[in-house]
Amino acid sequence: MTIQYITVLGATGSIGSNTLDVVAMHPDRYRVFALAAHSQVDKLLQQCLQHRPRYAVLVDAAAAASLQQQLAAAGADTEVLAGEAALSDIACAAEVDMVMAAIVGAAGLRPTLAAAAAGKRILLANKESLVVAGDLFMRTVRESGATLLPVDSEHNALFQSLPAGFDGDLAAAGVVELILTASGGPFRHHSLEQLQHVTADDACKHPNWVMGRKISVDSASLMNKGLEVIEARWLFNTPAEQIKVVVHPQSVIHSMVRYHDGSIMAQLGSPDMRTPIAYAMAWPQRIAAPVQALDFLTLGSLTFEAPDLQRFPCLRLAFDSLRTGGDASAVLNAANEVAVASFLSGRIGFLQIPQLIERALSRMDLALSADLDSLLAKDAATRALVTEWVAA
C-alpha cells in the first residue's frame, strides 16, 4: 500500500487533533509531512514528538524559536518554520498528497488556496475559504484539478448522500433540496431576555460537540450554520432557495438530501468529527475510525424544529448575504470574527454580534472584488470598521 503524506494546517485545534488520531490508527497508510499552528508550542511539541513530521510551522516567530529549541533538546529532527508564508509552503510542497485545512478564520484562506492551486487533495474544514472567496476558490480547484472533500460533518453528510460522481447538476441528479441539520446550540430554549445576559463561558458549553471557543460561539448564535449554508452553495452548486436548515438537537442525522421521487437520503453517526475526517482521508474507500458506534436501541427519539430567526438573526443574515452576492459573505464573515472575538473578551454582549454584522453589511461596499488582494483589503477594512465600533 502506498503511503500518503499529509499536511495538517491547524494541528493543535480539535479538527487537527482528531485528524492525527485517524493518522495514528493507520500507520500503514498515512505519514505526517508537516504540522502547523499559530502559537501553541506545548501541544505542537507533543504532536511533533509523536508523529515526527519533516516540518512544523508556527505563525508566531517567538513561539517557533521556542519550539525549535525544545525539539532539538529532545533529539527530534523536525525543522521549524515561522510566519504565514510558511503555511502556504507546506500546503503545496511536492511531497504532500493531502492537506487538512483546519485553520480557523480568514487566516486559513491563503494556504488553503495555495493547496488548491497545487492540485492537492484538500480536506476542507476551513469554512472561510468558501465563505470569503467561494468563486475564486472553486475556480482554482477546477483549473488545477485539485480534489475537494468537505470535512464539516454536515457537508460531509451531504457529500455521502448525493449520488456518486455528482457534478453540481442538481436537476440531473434528481435533487430537490439540501437539508442542513443544526443542533440549536446551548441557547436553543433561551428567550431574548435571557440571551441579553449569557456569558462567553455559557456560549462555549456546546451540548453535543467539543469545539474551539470561536466556533462554539458561532454555533450558539447559529452563525456557524449560516456559514455552512454559504459553503453548501459553493460545494454543491446550490442556490439559497434549495438549501434548508432544520434544528435537530440530537446531532445524529448530520444532513440530508431530498430527491424528486420523494426519497430523502441521510447520513447518521455519533457526533464525532473523526468519522467525516476518516471518510475524507480515504475516499472513495472507507477506513476504520476511533469512534463509538451508534446504537439505535439506546438512542431514544430524534426530534426536529424550525430555527428561530428572531432570536438567532445570524442565520438570516447569512442567507441574505448569499442572495446579495458579491462580497457580502466576506463582509459578513469579517464582521462576525471581530464581533465574536469582542464577545469572548467581554467587550460586547451576545446580542450585539448580529447587530454589528448587520451594520457592517449596510455600510461596506459589497461589490465583487476583482482579485484576492482586493478581497483581503475589504476584509481588513471591515474588521477595522467593526473594531472601531466596538471601541466607541
SULNORRA-V511848 format. One record per residue. N is the residue number from 1. RES is the residue in one letter. PHI is phi in whole degrees, -180 to 180 (999 if undefined). PSI is psi as a letter, one per 40 degrees, with the letter a starting at -180 (none if undefined). D_FIRST is the distance of its C-alpha to the first C-alpha in Angstrom with 2 decimals. Layout:
# SULNORRA-V511848
n=N res=RES phi=PHI psi=PSI d_first=D_FIRST
n=N res=RES phi=PHI psi=PSI d_first=D_FIRST
This chain:
# SULNORRA-V511848
n=1 res=M phi=999 psi=h d_first=0.00
n=2 res=T phi=-73 psi=h d_first=3.80
n=3 res=I phi=-74 psi=h d_first=6.37
n=4 res=Q phi=-109 psi=h d_first=9.27
n=5 res=Y phi=-104 psi=h d_first=12.77
n=6 res=I phi=-123 psi=h d_first=15.60
n=7 res=T phi=-104 psi=h d_first=19.36
n=8 res=V phi=-113 psi=h d_first=21.53
n=9 res=L phi=-91 psi=h d_first=25.06
n=10 res=G phi=90 psi=f d_first=27.36
n=11 res=A phi=-66 psi=d d_first=25.35
n=12 res=T phi=-88 psi=e d_first=28.36
n=13 res=G phi=-80 psi=i d_first=29.31
n=14 res=S phi=-65 psi=d d_first=28.43
n=15 res=I phi=-66 psi=d d_first=25.66
n=16 res=G phi=-61 psi=d d_first=24.13
n=17 res=S phi=-64 psi=d d_first=24.43
n=18 res=N phi=-67 psi=d d_first=22.92
n=19 res=T phi=-61 psi=d d_first=19.92
n=20 res=L phi=-69 psi=d d_first=19.41
n=21 res=D phi=-62 psi=d d_first=19.81
n=22 res=V phi=-68 psi=d d_first=16.83
n=23 res=V phi=-58 psi=d d_first=14.75
n=24 res=A phi=-64 psi=d d_first=16.09
n=25 res=M phi=-77 psi=e d_first=15.17
n=26 res=H phi=-132 psi=g d_first=11.38
n=27 res=P phi=-66 psi=e d_first=10.91
n=28 res=D phi=-82 psi=e d_first=7.30
n=29 res=R phi=-114 psi=d d_first=6.82
n=30 res=Y phi=-130 psi=i d_first=10.03
n=31 res=R phi=-132 psi=i d_first=12.53
n=32 res=V phi=-91 psi=h d_first=16.14
n=33 res=F phi=-86 psi=d d_first=17.57
n=34 res=A phi=-154 psi=i d_first=21.05
n=35 res=L phi=-125 psi=i d_first=23.30
n=36 res=A phi=-136 psi=i d_first=26.65
n=37 res=A phi=-150 psi=i d_first=29.78
n=38 res=H phi=-86 psi=d d_first=33.48
n=39 res=S phi=-154 psi=e d_first=35.21
n=40 res=Q phi=-79 psi=g d_first=33.88
n=41 res=V phi=-65 psi=d d_first=33.57
n=42 res=D phi=-61 psi=d d_first=33.37
n=43 res=K phi=-69 psi=d d_first=30.53
n=44 res=L phi=-66 psi=d d_first=28.47
n=45 res=L phi=-59 psi=d d_first=29.18
n=46 res=Q phi=-63 psi=d d_first=27.74
n=47 res=Q phi=-65 psi=d d_first=24.58
n=48 res=C phi=-66 psi=d d_first=24.22
n=49 res=L phi=-66 psi=d d_first=24.84
n=50 res=Q phi=-79 psi=d d_first=22.20
n=51 res=H phi=-103 psi=e d_first=19.34
n=52 res=R phi=51 psi=f d_first=20.47
n=53 res=P phi=-70 psi=i d_first=20.04
n=54 res=R phi=-71 psi=d d_first=21.13
n=55 res=Y phi=-131 psi=i d_first=23.87
n=56 res=A phi=-130 psi=i d_first=26.05
n=57 res=V phi=-126 psi=h d_first=28.67
n=58 res=L phi=-123 psi=h d_first=31.90
n=59 res=V phi=-64 psi=d d_first=34.32
n=60 res=D phi=-76 psi=h d_first=37.26
n=61 res=A phi=-66 psi=d d_first=38.01
n=62 res=A phi=-65 psi=d d_first=39.76
n=63 res=A phi=-65 psi=d d_first=36.92
n=64 res=A phi=-63 psi=d d_first=34.48
n=65 res=A phi=-63 psi=d d_first=36.77
n=66 res=S phi=-64 psi=d d_first=36.97
n=67 res=L phi=-64 psi=d d_first=33.22
n=68 res=Q phi=-61 psi=d d_first=32.83
n=69 res=Q phi=-64 psi=d d_first=35.58
n=70 res=Q phi=-70 psi=d d_first=34.12
n=71 res=L phi=-67 psi=d d_first=30.63
n=72 res=A phi=-63 psi=d d_first=32.30
n=73 res=A phi=-65 psi=d d_first=34.41
n=74 res=A phi=-87 psi=e d_first=31.39
n=75 res=G phi=80 psi=e d_first=29.84
n=76 res=A phi=-84 psi=i d_first=26.91
n=77 res=D phi=-103 psi=e d_first=25.95
n=78 res=T phi=-66 psi=h d_first=25.14
n=79 res=E phi=-91 psi=h d_first=27.36
n=80 res=V phi=-101 psi=h d_first=29.48
n=81 res=L phi=-114 psi=i d_first=30.68
n=82 res=A phi=-128 psi=i d_first=33.55
n=83 res=G phi=100 psi=i d_first=34.82
n=84 res=E phi=-69 psi=d d_first=33.84
n=85 res=A phi=-62 psi=d d_first=32.89
n=86 res=A phi=-66 psi=d d_first=30.08
n=87 res=L phi=-62 psi=d d_first=28.50
n=88 res=S phi=-68 psi=d d_first=28.16
n=89 res=D phi=-61 psi=d d_first=26.88
n=90 res=I phi=-79 psi=e d_first=23.86
n=91 res=A phi=-81 psi=d d_first=23.26
n=92 res=C phi=-115 psi=e d_first=23.13
n=93 res=A phi=-58 psi=i d_first=21.70
n=94 res=A phi=-60 psi=d d_first=19.64
n=95 res=E phi=-74 psi=e d_first=16.69
n=96 res=V phi=-84 psi=h d_first=16.51
n=97 res=D phi=-93 psi=d d_first=14.29
n=98 res=M phi=-143 psi=i d_first=16.18
n=99 res=V phi=-127 psi=h d_first=19.54
n=100 res=M phi=-85 psi=h d_first=21.02
n=101 res=A phi=-95 psi=g d_first=24.65
n=102 res=A phi=-128 psi=e d_first=26.65
n=103 res=I phi=-74 psi=h d_first=29.69
n=104 res=V phi=-78 psi=h d_first=32.76
n=105 res=G phi=90 psi=a d_first=35.44
n=106 res=A phi=-65 psi=e d_first=36.15
n=107 res=A phi=-61 psi=d d_first=34.86
n=108 res=G phi=-85 psi=e d_first=31.32
n=109 res=L phi=-67 psi=d d_first=32.33
n=110 res=R phi=-61 psi=d d_first=32.10
n=111 res=P phi=-66 psi=d d_first=28.62
n=112 res=T phi=-69 psi=d d_first=27.23
n=113 res=L phi=-66 psi=d d_first=29.07
n=114 res=A phi=-64 psi=d d_first=27.71
n=115 res=A phi=-64 psi=d d_first=24.11
n=116 res=A phi=-64 psi=d d_first=25.24
n=117 res=A phi=-64 psi=d d_first=26.97
n=118 res=A phi=-85 psi=e d_first=23.90
n=119 res=G phi=76 psi=f d_first=21.95
n=120 res=K phi=-78 psi=i d_first=19.46
n=121 res=R phi=-80 psi=h d_first=17.98
n=122 res=I phi=-107 psi=h d_first=20.80
n=123 res=L phi=-95 psi=h d_first=20.82
n=124 res=L phi=-92 psi=h d_first=24.61
n=125 res=A phi=-117 psi=e d_first=26.59
n=126 res=N phi=-91 psi=h d_first=29.32
n=127 res=K phi=-59 psi=d d_first=32.01
n=128 res=E phi=-67 psi=d d_first=34.18
n=129 res=S phi=-58 psi=d d_first=32.03
n=130 res=L phi=-94 psi=d d_first=33.18
n=131 res=V phi=-67 psi=d d_first=36.46
n=132 res=V phi=-83 psi=d d_first=37.76
n=133 res=A phi=-137 psi=f d_first=36.30
n=134 res=G phi=-57 psi=d d_first=34.99
n=135 res=D phi=-63 psi=d d_first=36.27
n=136 res=L phi=-63 psi=d d_first=35.14
n=137 res=F phi=-66 psi=d d_first=31.67
n=138 res=M phi=-67 psi=d d_first=30.96
n=139 res=R phi=-64 psi=d d_first=32.43
n=140 res=T phi=-64 psi=d d_first=30.15
n=141 res=V phi=-60 psi=d d_first=27.04
n=142 res=R phi=-64 psi=d d_first=28.32
n=143 res=E phi=-70 psi=d d_first=29.29
n=144 res=S phi=-89 psi=e d_first=26.09
n=145 res=G phi=80 psi=e d_first=23.66
n=146 res=A phi=-65 psi=i d_first=22.11
n=147 res=T phi=-104 psi=h d_first=20.44
n=148 res=L phi=-111 psi=h d_first=22.63
n=149 res=L phi=-125 psi=h d_first=21.69
n=150 res=P phi=-75 psi=h d_first=24.44
n=151 res=V phi=-106 psi=d d_first=23.96
n=152 res=D phi=-47 psi=h d_first=27.59
n=153 res=S phi=-58 psi=d d_first=27.78
n=154 res=E phi=-70 psi=d d_first=30.40
n=155 res=H phi=-73 psi=d d_first=28.73
n=156 res=N phi=-63 psi=d d_first=25.38
n=157 res=A phi=-64 psi=d d_first=27.46
n=158 res=L phi=-62 psi=d d_first=29.15
n=159 res=F phi=-59 psi=d d_first=25.91
n=160 res=Q phi=-72 psi=d d_first=24.78
n=161 res=S phi=-91 psi=e d_first=28.31
n=162 res=L phi=-82 psi=i d_first=28.72
n=163 res=P phi=-61 psi=i d_first=27.81
n=164 res=A phi=-59 psi=h d_first=24.36
n=165 res=G phi=80 psi=e d_first=24.74
n=166 res=F phi=-54 psi=h d_first=27.80
n=167 res=D phi=-113 psi=e d_first=29.14
n=168 res=G phi=96 psi=e d_first=31.94
n=169 res=D phi=-98 psi=g d_first=34.59
n=170 res=L phi=-62 psi=d d_first=35.90
n=171 res=A phi=-63 psi=d d_first=38.55
n=172 res=A phi=-64 psi=d d_first=36.31
n=173 res=A phi=-86 psi=e d_first=33.99
n=174 res=G phi=75 psi=f d_first=37.09
n=175 res=V phi=-92 psi=h d_first=36.79
n=176 res=V phi=-91 psi=d d_first=40.01
n=177 res=E phi=-161 psi=i d_first=38.88
n=178 res=L phi=-102 psi=h d_first=36.24
n=179 res=I phi=-119 psi=h d_first=37.24
n=180 res=L phi=-90 psi=h d_first=36.07
n=181 res=T phi=-95 psi=i d_first=36.83
n=182 res=A phi=-131 psi=h d_first=38.33
n=183 res=S phi=-68 psi=d d_first=39.04
n=184 res=G phi=94 psi=e d_first=42.42
n=185 res=G phi=71 psi=a d_first=41.88
n=186 res=P phi=-75 psi=e d_first=44.25
n=187 res=F phi=-111 psi=f d_first=47.39
n=188 res=R phi=-57 psi=d d_first=47.13
n=189 res=H phi=-102 psi=e d_first=50.54
n=190 res=H phi=-77 psi=i d_first=52.25
n=191 res=S phi=-82 psi=i d_first=55.35
n=192 res=L phi=-59 psi=d d_first=56.03
n=193 res=E phi=-62 psi=d d_first=58.46
n=194 res=Q phi=-66 psi=d d_first=55.87
n=195 res=L phi=-65 psi=d d_first=53.34
n=196 res=Q phi=-67 psi=e d_first=55.89
n=197 res=H phi=-118 psi=e d_first=55.53
n=198 res=V phi=-71 psi=i d_first=51.82
n=199 res=T phi=-106 psi=i d_first=50.21
n=200 res=A phi=-61 psi=d d_first=46.89
n=201 res=D phi=-63 psi=d d_first=45.95
n=202 res=D phi=-61 psi=d d_first=46.87
n=203 res=A phi=-67 psi=d d_first=44.64
n=204 res=C phi=-89 psi=e d_first=41.62
n=205 res=K phi=-94 psi=g d_first=41.84
n=206 res=H phi=-70 psi=h d_first=39.53
n=207 res=P phi=-71 psi=d d_first=39.90
n=208 res=N phi=-125 psi=d d_first=36.26
n=209 res=W phi=-111 psi=i d_first=33.84
n=210 res=V phi=-101 psi=h d_first=33.37
n=211 res=M phi=-139 psi=i d_first=33.49
n=212 res=G phi=-69 psi=i d_first=34.94
n=213 res=R phi=-68 psi=d d_first=38.69
n=214 res=K phi=-64 psi=d d_first=38.76
n=215 res=I phi=-68 psi=d d_first=36.62
n=216 res=S phi=-66 psi=d d_first=38.54
n=217 res=V phi=-66 psi=d d_first=41.80
n=218 res=D phi=-59 psi=d d_first=40.43
n=219 res=S phi=-67 psi=d d_first=39.57
n=220 res=A phi=-65 psi=d d_first=43.07
n=221 res=S phi=-91 psi=e d_first=44.70
n=222 res=L phi=69 psi=e d_first=42.46
n=223 res=M phi=-65 psi=d d_first=41.66
n=224 res=N phi=-57 psi=d d_first=37.99
n=225 res=K phi=-69 psi=d d_first=38.29
n=226 res=G phi=-62 psi=d d_first=40.25
n=227 res=L phi=-64 psi=d d_first=37.56
n=228 res=E phi=-68 psi=d d_first=35.06
n=229 res=V phi=-61 psi=d d_first=37.46
n=230 res=I phi=-65 psi=d d_first=37.43
n=231 res=E phi=-58 psi=d d_first=33.65
n=232 res=A phi=-61 psi=d d_first=33.52
n=233 res=R phi=-58 psi=d d_first=35.98
n=234 res=W phi=-81 psi=d d_first=33.67
n=235 res=L phi=-63 psi=d d_first=30.29
n=236 res=F phi=-119 psi=e d_first=31.66
n=237 res=N phi=52 psi=f d_first=34.66
n=238 res=T phi=-120 psi=h d_first=37.04
n=239 res=P phi=-70 psi=i d_first=40.69
n=240 res=A phi=-56 psi=d d_first=42.19
n=241 res=E phi=-66 psi=e d_first=44.21
n=242 res=Q phi=-108 psi=e d_first=41.16
n=243 res=I phi=-120 psi=h d_first=39.66
n=244 res=K phi=-121 psi=i d_first=41.13
n=245 res=V phi=-123 psi=h d_first=40.86
n=246 res=V phi=-130 psi=h d_first=41.64
n=247 res=V phi=-80 psi=h d_first=42.00
n=248 res=H phi=-133 psi=g d_first=40.03
n=249 res=P phi=-59 psi=d d_first=40.70
n=250 res=Q phi=-78 psi=e d_first=38.22
n=251 res=S phi=54 psi=f d_first=35.14
n=252 res=V phi=-99 psi=d d_first=33.43
n=253 res=I phi=-85 psi=h d_first=33.38
n=254 res=H phi=-87 psi=d d_first=31.58
n=255 res=S phi=179 psi=i d_first=32.82
n=256 res=M phi=-143 psi=i d_first=33.85
n=257 res=V phi=-125 psi=h d_first=34.32
n=258 res=R phi=-98 psi=h d_first=37.61
n=259 res=Y phi=-108 psi=i d_first=37.82
n=260 res=H phi=-62 psi=d d_first=40.93
n=261 res=D phi=-81 psi=e d_first=41.01
n=262 res=G phi=97 psi=e d_first=41.57
n=263 res=S phi=-74 psi=i d_first=38.08
n=264 res=I phi=-127 psi=h d_first=36.48
n=265 res=M phi=-98 psi=h d_first=32.73
n=266 res=A phi=-132 psi=i d_first=31.81
n=267 res=Q phi=-112 psi=h d_first=28.83
n=268 res=L phi=-118 psi=i d_first=29.70
n=269 res=G phi=175 psi=i d_first=28.28
n=270 res=S phi=-64 psi=i d_first=29.37
n=271 res=P phi=-73 psi=g d_first=30.27
n=272 res=D phi=-139 psi=h d_first=27.18
n=273 res=M phi=-66 psi=e d_first=25.38
n=274 res=R phi=-69 psi=e d_first=22.04
n=275 res=T phi=-69 psi=d d_first=21.81
n=276 res=P phi=-65 psi=d d_first=22.06
n=277 res=I phi=-64 psi=d d_first=19.92
n=278 res=A phi=-62 psi=d d_first=16.97
n=279 res=Y phi=-64 psi=d d_first=17.71
n=280 res=A phi=-68 psi=d d_first=17.86
n=281 res=M phi=-66 psi=d d_first=14.69
n=282 res=A phi=-99 psi=e d_first=12.55
n=283 res=W phi=-46 psi=h d_first=14.99
n=284 res=P phi=-87 psi=e d_first=15.31
n=285 res=Q phi=-87 psi=i d_first=13.29
n=286 res=R phi=-125 psi=h d_first=14.74
n=287 res=I phi=-125 psi=i d_first=13.60
n=288 res=A phi=-68 psi=i d_first=16.04
n=289 res=A phi=-130 psi=i d_first=18.44
n=290 res=P phi=-78 psi=g d_first=21.05
n=291 res=V phi=-123 psi=i d_first=23.97
n=292 res=Q phi=-78 psi=h d_first=26.98
n=293 res=A phi=-67 psi=i d_first=27.13
n=294 res=L phi=-77 psi=h d_first=29.95
n=295 res=D phi=-109 psi=h d_first=32.79
n=296 res=F phi=-65 psi=d d_first=35.19
n=297 res=L phi=-72 psi=d d_first=37.79
n=298 res=T phi=-112 psi=e d_first=38.33
n=299 res=L phi=-71 psi=d d_first=37.72
n=300 res=G phi=82 psi=a d_first=41.30
n=301 res=S phi=-87 psi=i d_first=42.39
n=302 res=L phi=-112 psi=h d_first=40.70
n=303 res=T phi=-122 psi=i d_first=43.25
n=304 res=F phi=-144 psi=i d_first=43.58
n=305 res=E phi=-154 psi=i d_first=46.17
n=306 res=A phi=-78 psi=i d_first=46.94
n=307 res=P phi=-69 psi=i d_first=46.44
n=308 res=D phi=-94 psi=h d_first=49.78
n=309 res=L phi=-79 psi=e d_first=50.07
n=310 res=Q phi=-77 psi=d d_first=53.36
n=311 res=R phi=-78 psi=d d_first=52.02
n=312 res=F phi=-128 psi=g d_first=48.66
n=313 res=P phi=-71 psi=e d_first=49.54
n=314 res=C phi=-59 psi=d d_first=46.36
n=315 res=L phi=-66 psi=d d_first=44.64
n=316 res=R phi=-62 psi=d d_first=47.56
n=317 res=L phi=-63 psi=d d_first=47.41
n=318 res=A phi=-67 psi=d d_first=43.75
n=319 res=F phi=-61 psi=d d_first=44.61
n=320 res=D phi=-61 psi=d d_first=47.63
n=321 res=S phi=-65 psi=d d_first=45.61
n=322 res=L phi=-64 psi=d d_first=43.17
n=323 res=R phi=-71 psi=d d_first=46.16
n=324 res=T phi=-67 psi=d d_first=47.90
n=325 res=G phi=76 psi=a d_first=45.00
n=326 res=G phi=60 psi=b d_first=45.23
n=327 res=D phi=-100 psi=e d_first=44.41
n=328 res=A phi=-59 psi=d d_first=45.63
n=329 res=S phi=-67 psi=d d_first=42.25
n=330 res=A phi=-67 psi=d d_first=41.77
n=331 res=V phi=-66 psi=d d_first=45.27
n=332 res=L phi=-54 psi=d d_first=44.61
n=333 res=N phi=-66 psi=d d_first=41.51
n=334 res=A phi=-63 psi=d d_first=43.25
n=335 res=A phi=-64 psi=d d_first=46.30
n=336 res=N phi=-65 psi=d d_first=44.31
n=337 res=E phi=-61 psi=d d_first=42.41
n=338 res=V phi=-68 psi=d d_first=45.76
n=339 res=A phi=-65 psi=d d_first=47.44
n=340 res=V phi=-66 psi=d d_first=44.77
n=341 res=A phi=-60 psi=d d_first=44.82
n=342 res=S phi=-68 psi=d d_first=48.62
n=343 res=F phi=-66 psi=d d_first=48.54
n=344 res=L phi=-63 psi=d d_first=46.17
n=345 res=S phi=-92 psi=e d_first=48.60
n=346 res=G phi=83 psi=e d_first=51.59
n=347 res=R phi=-86 psi=d d_first=53.26
n=348 res=I phi=-136 psi=i d_first=53.31
n=349 res=G phi=-89 psi=i d_first=53.27
n=350 res=F phi=-60 psi=d d_first=50.61
n=351 res=L phi=-73 psi=e d_first=52.65
n=352 res=Q phi=-78 psi=e d_first=53.10
n=353 res=I phi=-59 psi=d d_first=49.43
n=354 res=P phi=-65 psi=d d_first=49.93
n=355 res=Q phi=-63 psi=d d_first=53.37
n=356 res=L phi=-67 psi=d d_first=52.05
n=357 res=I phi=-64 psi=d d_first=49.34
n=358 res=E phi=-64 psi=d d_first=51.92
n=359 res=R phi=-63 psi=d d_first=54.29
n=360 res=A phi=-65 psi=d d_first=51.68
n=361 res=L phi=-65 psi=d d_first=50.91
n=362 res=S phi=-82 psi=e d_first=54.64
n=363 res=R phi=-103 psi=d d_first=55.15
n=364 res=M phi=-84 psi=i d_first=52.22
n=365 res=D phi=-72 psi=h d_first=51.89
n=366 res=L phi=-100 psi=e d_first=49.18
n=367 res=A phi=-63 psi=i d_first=48.96
n=368 res=L phi=-64 psi=h d_first=45.49
n=369 res=S phi=-72 psi=i d_first=44.64
n=370 res=A phi=-77 psi=d d_first=44.00
n=371 res=D phi=-154 psi=i d_first=41.09
n=372 res=L phi=-64 psi=d d_first=38.97
n=373 res=D phi=-62 psi=d d_first=41.58
n=374 res=S phi=-65 psi=d d_first=44.32
n=375 res=L phi=-64 psi=d d_first=42.30
n=376 res=L phi=-69 psi=d d_first=41.64
n=377 res=A phi=-66 psi=d d_first=45.33
n=378 res=K phi=-68 psi=d d_first=46.29
n=379 res=D phi=-58 psi=d d_first=43.92
n=380 res=A phi=-66 psi=d d_first=45.65
n=381 res=A phi=-65 psi=d d_first=49.08
n=382 res=T phi=-64 psi=d d_first=48.42
n=383 res=R phi=-61 psi=d d_first=47.32
n=384 res=A phi=-63 psi=d d_first=50.42
n=385 res=L phi=-65 psi=d d_first=52.70
n=386 res=V phi=-68 psi=d d_first=51.40
n=387 res=T phi=-60 psi=d d_first=51.49
n=388 res=E phi=-64 psi=d d_first=55.11
n=389 res=W phi=-65 psi=d d_first=55.96
n=390 res=V phi=-64 psi=d d_first=54.50
n=391 res=A phi=-75 psi=d d_first=56.52
n=392 res=A phi=-68 psi=none d_first=59.71
